[in-house]
Amino acid sequence: MRSQQGITLIELMVVVAIVAILATIAVPAYRDYVLRANRTEGRAALLALATAQEKFYLQCNSYADQISTSATNCGTLNLQLPAASERGYYTLAITSGDAQGWVATATPSGLPQSKDSKCQQFQLTSTGLKSAENSGGDDNSLECWGK
């Protein structure tokens, strides 16, 4: 009897097939996890904007209606705040602002968040109302704010 050394082509193909099956399961799950983890950046940026808006209201007796890189200005209602989130995954905008309240949005900008079809826009109001829309424009607040 001869002793066997090495592996056969069939054994190698079985191992490659198993690795391919595991990769097709693991890669999409990992991408979904990364998108969900990065959503916290958009939510945190909106909450930071809410804090800045309240501070602005104390100084100016009105809420800001636009984000600006220049100094806070009560006359033009400019709020000095970065228009992008910490790592740049989201762009912030104030869609309306006056003495009564404000509405702000965070939309994905750049990869990987632009591929997040479940949460294409976060919205936060001065009353604390949180909402979100998917890529079809449908409400997906529970998925986006709840997790």
N, C-alpha and C positions, 0 to 999 in steps of 0.2 A: 504494500500500500504506500501511496505517495502522500506526503503531508501537504496540505493546502497552504499556500502563501498568497497574500493579497486578497483582493475582492473581485467579484465578477461584475460584469457590466449590468446584469439584472439587479444585483444588490445596490449598485450605485444609482441606478434609475429609480429604485424604490425610495432611497433616501432623498433624492432630488424632488420626487413627487411629494413626499411628506413635507419637505421644507417649503415647497411652492404652495401647498394647501394652507400651512400655518401662516405664510406671508399674506395670502389673500384674505385671511381672517384678521390678522393683526394690524396691517397697515391702515385700512379704513377706520378701524376702531381707534387707533392712535390719532389719526387726523381729526376725528370727531372730538376726541378728548382735548386736543390742542385748541380747537375752535371754541369749545365750551370754556376752557380755562382763560382764554384771551378775552372772552366777553366780560369778565370781571373788570378789565381795564376800561372798557366803555362805560360800565356802570359807575365805577369809581370816579371817572372824569366828570360825569354828570353830577355826582354828589358833591364833588369839589366845586363845580360851577354853582351849585345851589348855595353852598356856604359863601362863596364870593358874592353872589347876588344879595344875600342877606346883609353882608357887610356893606355893600354898595348902597342898599336901601337906608341903612342907618346914617350914612354920610350924606346922601342926596335926596332922601324922601321920595324916591322913585326907583324902579328897577331898571337895569341897563337893557338896551335893545340891540346891542351889538358887542362882539368881542373884538378887542384891539390889542396890538402889541405896544401901543403908546400908553402913556399914563392914564389912569382913571380920570374921567372928565364928567362932571355932573351936567354941564351945559349940553354936551353932545350925547350923553348917556352911553359913553364908552366904558366898557369893563376891561381892565387890564388883566388878561389871562391868556395862556397859550391856546391857540385854536386846535391843537392836536393833543391827543392823550400822551401819557408818559413815554411809551415806546412807539407812538405814531400809528397805532393800529386803527384809531378812530379820529374823526374830525368833528369838532364841536361847533354848534351854531345856536344862536338865540333867534328863534323864529318870531317871537313877539315879546315885547317888554314895555311896561308903562307903570304908572303909580299903583295900579290894581294887582298886577301879577306878571308872570313871565312863563314862557314855554321854551324849552331847549331840547336839542336833538344831538345824538351822537350817531354818525354813520361810519361804516367800515371804510378804511382807505388803505389800499395796498394789500399785498398778500401777507398772511394767509386769510385774514378776516374778510376780504372781499368775496371769498368763496363760501362764506357762512350764509347759506340761503335761508336758514331758520330765523336769523336775527339780523335783518338788513338795516333796521333803524330802531334805536332806543329813543324814548321821549320821556321827559320829566317836566312837571309843572311846578309852579310856586306853591300850590296846595298839596304837593307830595304825590300827585297822581303819576303812576309809572305805567308806561305802555310800550309796546314793541310791535314791529311788523316784520313779516317774513318777506321774501323776495316777490311774492305775488300780491303784496299789499294787504294781506289778511292779518288780523290781530293774533299775535303769538306772545302775549305778555307773560303768561304763566311759564312758558318754556324759557324765555329770555331773562326775566327778572327773578323767577322762582328758584332757579338752580344755582 
